[in-house]
Amino acid sequence: MKYGLLLLLAVSLFVPAHAQLGNFGKKLKEKANEVLQERKEDIKDNSRDYAQEKLAEKQSSYDTTSFNYAIAFLDKAESFENQQEGERLVRTAGFLLKDDEKTELEEARDLYESGRLYYNLRSYSLSETYLLAAIVAYNLLGEQQNPVYLKAVGTLGLLYNNMGRYELAETTNANALDGWKMSEGTGSKGYAAEYNNKAVIAFNRGEYNEAEKLFGEAFALIEKAEGKNSVPFAIANNNLGILYQHMGRSEDALEKLNVCLEIAGAELREKSGTYIQLMTNKALILQENKQFEEAEKTYQEAIDLQTSRLKLNRKSDPDYAHLLNNMASLYLVTGKTEKVESLLKESHDIYVSKFGEDHPSTASAKADLGNFYRSQGKFTQAEPLLKKAFESRKSKLGTTHPVTIQSQEDLAVLQWLQGDVATAKTNYNEVMEYSMSFINEFFPPMSEVEKTKYWEKMKNRFFTFYNFALANSVSHPDLVEKMINYRLMTKGMLLSTTTKIKNTILNSGDKALIDLYNQWQDQKRILAIYYSFSKEEMSKQNVNIDSLENAANQSERQLSQKSSAFAAAFVPKDVDYKQVQSKLAAGEAVVEMIHY
């Protein structure tokens, strides 16, 4: 279970600000000026069609307007759309679709509202562009005391947090906090919201003890500014509950989730999809803690609530389908397999009806149903579903997209079970090479906490491959060689620590080297985000992945030239068991214990 997505939930209020936001980073200022001067008209023209399309596809997530609270959701607690709040999103984006003359201040606010909209739609490149443009526009107008200016800075901090660009997230959040402190004081609603976000950033970095301390301080601020019966106070309880679950304090986690739902229910239960997401948080925690009966009750309550809110529209609602998937997952874990198929089939049919046969969400539904059939030995039913999921993902997401690789692995396992070892081997070889490429690309700039989380996602793939290799070692001995090499490569990366080298660089006093290292780390994090996007999403956001890769590679080459320690610690190296073998003297041997 991982820290999932950050949703912007805004709590209704507008207040004046009386102070200027100081010390905004020089680089951000330069970038914002460049954005405003060179891209303002460009982004307005290029994004109009995109905005219209997205508004039709997903009218969601803006419950009310003003302060932006980060909410912690678990992996499966996602939402596709919130029909009840669609009108507000349409109004938010309406300025993109009309050409009325506006004042400069209205145009500056429009830039901010665009940034919020695109953040919510996961259009990070466009969101960053608009938010930076809004920030510099308010500066040029001398409107640093405007509360929207501070909200733009705070939202930019959430954007960087969502992208894993934590250093920028912390700096930007600190600037927003300073701004609210100077303008409205530490008792203001804006300051309380940003303090919650500060705690979430620490949580997302894996700094759990620090995050717990910050959440405690945020509780006091939110209670004073908003009250104990407010939605922001409910959000804070949810966030602390998710933190407790990550810390292994499950009883404390459930206590906080129950408080959250009790408070939020009065305002959100009947009108907001966010409430159902919060319920799903609770159900997932109950499931992880093996409190299966309570988890089933909570899932069913969420399904019933979603059904009552949707009235006659449930058959075409992807959020309802997602809840069915969660319930099916619970039934699979608890051995109630007779209840799984009907739920997955109903969910699949909803996705097909809503998005069509080739949409990535439909592909996920096909993969879920196909993998269920595979687990039940129904290979004939599983095969067309898994093949279609793979082909759809390859077409829409690209050959090297992580989800596409997952589909290729699903097929390889099925082919292995069907006895087609040769075809399974071909697919598995590609899967494992892509997986090693991912690790080599993303491991180096990660913190130790991030590496642990990433490996938790990847390790089962390696363990399954080890089983495949050993099961077919007689007829395909080369698989055993690959297994040993993968083991050596991953073991070396897991045992090595880059923290010491990173600290050496950051404490070197060499500003050029430090700036180059920070630039390289940021470039790698940006790439990690965009590798998870579809080809269509990257095209619409004008993301040139080749250009980003070239820039990151250039930074890496420059770092290697400037720092031999960096080259030794961060640049991936090929590892082969034969290299180890060549170092052994006569009579020596190496024994490696491989868990699988």
Secondary structure, 3 states (H helix, E strand, C coil): CCEEEEEEEEEECCCCCCCCCCCCCHHHHHHHHHHHHHHHHHHHHHHHHHHHHHHHHCCCCCCCCEEEEEEEEECCCCCCCCHHHHHHHHHHHHHHHCCCCCCHHHHHHHHHHHHHHHHHCCCHHHHHHHHHHHHHHHHHCCCCCCHHHHHHHHHHHHHHHHCCCHHHHHHHHHHHHHHHHHHCCCCCHHHHHHHHHHHHHHHHCCCHHHHHHHHHHHHHHHHHHHCCCCHHHHHHHHHHHHHHHHCCCHHHHHHHHHHHHHHHHHHHCCCCHHHHHHHHHHHHHHHHCCCHHHHHHHHHHHHHHHHHHHHHHHHHCHHHHHHHHHHHHHHHHCCCHHHHHHHHHHHHHHHHHHHCCCCHHHHHHHHHHHHHHHHCCCHHHHHHHHHHHHHHHHHHHCCCCHHHHHHHHHHHHHHHHCCCHHHHHHHHHHHHHHHHHHHHHHCCCCCHHHHHHHHHHHHHHHHHHHHHHHHCCCCCCHHHHHHHHHHHHHHHHHHCCCHHHHHHHHCCCCHHHHHHHHHHHHHHHHHHHHCCCCHHHHHHCCCCHHHHHHHHHHHHHHHHHHCHHHHHHHCCCCCCHHHHHHCCCCCCCCCCCCCC
